[in-house]
Amino acid sequence: MPEMISIGECLIELFSKEPIQKAATFNRSLGGDSFNILVAASRLGTKTGYITNFGDDPFESYLRKTITSENIDVSGINVVAGFNSVAFIAVKSDGDREFVYYRKGSAATKIHPNDLNETYIANAKILHCSGIAQAISTTTKDTVLRAAKVAKQNDLLVSYDPNYRHQLWGHNDAKQGMQELMPYVDIFMPSLPADSEPLFDSDNPDEVIRKSHEMGVKIVVLTMGEIGAIVSDGNKQYKISPYIYGKVVDTTGAGDSFKGGFLHGFLSNKSIEESTLIGNISAGITITGRGATNAMPYRKQVYAILESTKR
């Protein structure tokens, strides 16, 4: 049975190195924060499982095969009538990326609390929740909350990445979604400033950490991009600069890799400091390749680097 379960949306990603209006071909892959974090943890050796919906379109078999190939359990996934979400991602002429999403009314937006297998959740050790899953529909928001309640009733840890996206909901709705979930959250994993400004009206890390603990969170994992990260247990803070592994190619998935690595470490009974190091190493390697998960590292590589830091 999975030790770590994530609930959310997995998208088909179609990537082009040319602007969308000029692109003739796209490369296919998968993405989505709730999926990415499972890949990061799974490759490090954590037994993982996914709760989502697949649509019964031609992409369904690709989704299932790819997720299964990452050793992620799919028994918590339902297949429903409809289509799977798609994201077109392309590189514009100025080097920035552009995104076009087709997700409204997709299979994942139809996740419903009544479809939850509560026994599946109860047998895990940690449930990871996503703000994107809260934002894509009313029923997914209700399902995330219900899953978190089931987790707490069964003494699971609950981790939560608010992952605010202005395209999906406004500041007030996002704050309300965060506030209703936080009473069940043990490990809060926001980004600064992308999450902190809309949710806390602040880009001050100390203020964000303080407010998070005041809401009852035991551990705050605050990622800050090229600045690094701060992890706090309410008594002590651990600050870390980004791990430099090689040339930065694509920062997509760096935060998910960090958080997946941290949760893997925590579930493996590592200290907060060592769990942070695992997440940091994972993120540093991830950004040397293209795409959210393509360059996410495996256990042997990360642990070899981790051991070298102790010498």
C-alpha positions, 0 to 999 in steps of 0.5 A, spaced: 500 500 500 502 507 498 505 510 504 504 517 500 498 519 496 496 525 492 490 528 490 489 532 484 489 533 476 494 530 471 495 533 464 497 531 458 503 536 456 504 538 449 511 542 448 514 545 443 521 549 442 517 554 437 511 559 439 505 556 438 502 560 432 508 557 429 509 550 432 509 544 427 510 539 432 509 538 439 512 533 444 508 529 449 509 528 456 505 528 463 505 534 468 501 537 474 503 539 481 500 533 484 503 528 479 510 531 479 511 531 487 509 523 487 514 522 481 519 526 485 518 521 492 517 515 488 524 515 484 527 516 491 524 510 494 517 512 497 511 508 495 506 512 492 499 512 490 494 517 486 487 519 487 484 523 480 480 521 474 482 519 467 477 521 462 476 515 457 479 518 451 485 516 447 490 519 452 487 514 458 492 508 456 498 513 455 496 516 462 495 510 466 502 506 462 506 513 464 504 513 471 505 506 472 512 506 469 513 511 475 511 506 480 505 510 482 499 506 484 493 507 480 488 503 484 485 510 487 484 512 480 477 512 477 475 512 469 469 517 467 466 519 461 470 525 458 476 528 456 483 529 459 486 536 461 491 538 456 496 544 456 500 546 450 507 549 452 511 553 448 517 557 448 516 564 445 521 568 441 523 572 447 525 566 451 519 566 455 514 560 455 507 560 453 501 556 456 494 554 453 490 550 457 484 546 455 481 543 462 474 546 463 470 540 464 475 535 464 475 528 467 479 531 473 474 537 474 469 532 476 472 528 482 467 528 487 467 526 495 463 520 494 468 517 489 473 517 495 476 510 497 476 512 504 480 505 506 485 507 501 487 514 504 487 511 511 492 506 510 497 511 507 502 515 512 501 522 508 496 525 504 498 531 499 493 536 497 494 541 492 491 548 491 490 547 484 486 541 485 482 546 490 481 551 484 479 547 478 472 546 480 467 546 486 467 538 487 474 537 487 475 543 492 470 539 496 474 532 495 480 535 497 477 537 504 474 531 505 480 527 503 484 531 508 478 530 514 479 522 512 486 523 513 486 526 520 481 521 522 486 516 521 492 519 524 495 521 517 500 527 516 497 532 511 501 536 507 499 542 502 502 546 497 497 552 495 500 553 489 496 559 487 494 560 480 491 567 478 488 564 472 484 559 476 481 563 482 482 570 485 485 572 491 479 571 496 477 565 493 484 562 494 485 565 501 478 562 503 480 555 500 487 555 504 483 557 511 478 551 510 484 546 509 489 549 514 486 546 520 488 539 517 494 541 515 501 538 518 506 540 513 505 547 509 509 548 503 508 555 500 512 559 495 515 566 496 512 570 493 507 567 488 503 564 494 505 569 499 503 575 496 496 573 494 495 569 500 498 573 506 499 579 503 507 579 504 513 577 501 517 577 508 519 570 509 519 571 517 512 573 517 509 568 512 512 563 517 509 566 523 502 566 520 502 559 518 504 557 525 499 561 528 494 557 523 496 551 527 501 548 522 507 544 525 512 545 519 513 550 514 517 549 508 517 555 504 521 555 497 523 561 494 526 560 487 533 562 486 534 565 493 533 558 496 528 555 502 527 556 509 524 550 513 521 551 520 518 547 525 516 553 530 522 552 534 528 552 529 529 555 522 533 551 517 535 556 511 538 553 505 541 556 498 539 552 492 544 546 490 548 547 484 548 541 480 550 544 473 547 548 468 540 551 469 536 548 463 528 549 465 526 551 472 519 547 471 518 542 477 523 545 481 519 546 487 515 540 486 522 536 486 524 539 492 517 538 496 517 531 494 524 530 496 522 533 503 516 529 504 520 522 502 525 524 507 520 526 512 517 519 511 524 515 511 524 518 519 530 523 516 531 529 520 528 536 518 535 538 516 536 532 512 529 532 509 531 539 506 537 537 504 534 531 500 529 536 497 534 541 495 539 536 491 533 533 488 531 540 485 538 542 483 538 536 479 531 537 476 532 544 473 538 541 469 533 538 464 527 540 460 520 539 463 517 538 470 519 530 471 524 528 465 530 530 469 528 528 476 533 524 480 533 517 482 535 515 489 542 512 488 544 519 485 541 523 491 543 519 496 550 519 494 550 526 494 547 527 500 552 522 503 558 526 500 555 532 504 557 529 511 564 527 509 
